[in-house]
Amino acid sequence: MDDIATQHSSQGLNRFSIRMKTSHRISLKLIATLAVVTSVTMRLGCRKMASLPPNSSRFPTWIRWGALCWLLIWIPAYWHTWGAANFLHLCDVAVVLTCVGLWSNSALLLSSQAVSSLLIDTAWAVDAAARFLSGRHLIGGTEYLFDASFPLWVRMLSLFHVGMPFLLLWALKRIGYDRRGGILQCALAIPVVVLSRWAGTPKTNINFVYTDPFFHRAWGPAPLHILAVLAFLAFLVYLPTHLLLCRFFSPVQDGETLA
């Protein structure tokens, strides 16, 4: 009996060690991905930033510092509650990159995250409202918001989905819409979606890389399903949003857009 107990204990420790190593690898990959994206967009936007007078910004100081303070609260709370893999959600990636965009006056970052977030966050808000009012989810993805096993104050942080569209539209009104935003978001979605399949599970279903939110099924083997997810995002989410933003927002000035 002692041998069996020791064996089970050893297996439990091994599983815990594997989970910790996996979480560490996910964290490093995610941080590296965000660092590369931020670095590229900062390089692409350097001409515009250089054209601004010293100590000047397109956004009020309190907004920029508020974005930084939000990250200092939100990231540790989410990490502790849901783990590193949770930051692979495209809506969570959008939070980080939007805050970086506000701090750095990057029209390209803000434009790409407007393409990513406007429709998705609206769908999130509609699903959450439907669950609150009728007790049923329309699409899914907000189940955690009503799960009492998680701290209420952490779940309330997820209400950023409601405010993000307004913040991004306001930012684009001030800074303009960079027409490269759609291309950048498509490029960003590829590694994030692929990593979501590797790091997630069917239960977490990050970015719906295991089953879709409408028919709750997988569209073939993993590579085909991931391609279906990316195609859906590119053609049914990002492209329509990009076209609407092009229609209603002026382009970025000072050579910031492609000729």
Secondary structure, DSSP 8 states (H G I E B T S, - for coil): -HHHHHHHHHHHHHHHHHHHHHHHHHHHHHHHHHHHHHHHHHHHTHHHHHHS-TT--SS-HHHHHHHHHHHHHHHHHHHHHH-GGGGGSHHHHHHHHHHHHHHHT-HHHHHHHHHHHHHHHHHHHHHHHHHHHHS--SS-S-GGGG-TTS-HHHHHHTTHHHHHHHHHHHHHHHH-B-TTHHHHHHHHHHHHHHHHHHH--TTT-GGGSSS-TTT----SSHHHHHHHHHHHIIIIIIHHHHHHHHHHS-B--TT-S--
